[in-house]
């Protein structure tokens, strides 16, 4: 793999780990003993997923336009 591919894999992997950590936190903070989320926990989980989508859009934009300004892809 070339250096650009490694960078993309590392950034994507870190982003996925961040959303998994956020989901685990929501589950621990808003879940009960039977593993059921409260209504507020469901909302927080939806926010975590929406945040992941926004994060990946920002990462993609940054990767494409800021880190490779001369690349014509």
C-alpha positions in Angstrom: 0.0 0.0 0.0 1.2 3.5 -0.7 1.3 6.3 1.9 -2.0 7.9 0.9 -3.9 4.6 1.3 -2.4 4.1 4.7 -3.4 7.6 5.8 -6.9 7.0 4.6 -7.2 3.7 6.4 -5.8 5.2 9.6 -8.2 8.2 9.5 -11.2 6.0 8.7 -10.3 3.5 11.4 -9.9 6.2 14.0 -13.3 7.7 13.0 -15.0 4.3 13.3 -13.4 3.7 16.7 -14.6 7.2 17.8 -18.2 6.4 16.9 -18.0 3.0 18.5 -16.7 4.6 21.7 -19.5 7.2 21.6 -22.1 4.4 21.1 -20.6 2.4 24.0 -20.7 5.5 26.2 -24.3 6.1 25.4 -25.2 2.5 26.1 -23.5 2.6 29.5 -24.8 6.0 30.5 -28.4 5.7 29.3 -29.0 2.0 29.4 -30.5 0.0 32.3 -29.5 -3.4 33.7 -31.4 -5.3 31.0 -29.7 -3.4 28.2 -32.6 -1.3 27.1 -31.9 2.4 26.3 -34.1 5.1 27.7 -35.8 7.5 25.3 -33.1 10.1 25.9 -30.5 7.4 25.3 -32.1 6.6 21.9 -31.9 10.3 21.0 -28.2 10.4 22.1 -27.5 7.3 20.0 -29.2 9.0 17.0 -27.0 12.1 17.6 -23.9 9.9 17.7 -24.8 8.4 14.4 -25.5 11.8 12.8 -22.3 13.1 14.3 -20.4 10.2 12.6 -22.0 11.0 9.2 -20.9 14.7 9.6 -17.5 13.7 10.8 -16.9 11.4 7.8 -18.1 14.2 5.5 -15.6 16.6 7.1 -12.8 14.0 6.9 -13.6 13.3 3.3 -13.6 17.0 2.4 -10.4 17.7 4.3 -8.7 14.7 2.7 -9.7 15.7 -0.8 -9.4 19.4 -0.9 -6.9 20.4 1.9 -4.4 17.6 1.8 -4.3 17.1 -2.0 -4.9 20.6 -3.5 -3.1 19.8 -6.8 -4.7 16.4 -7.3 -7.1 16.4 -10.2 -9.3 13.5 -9.2 
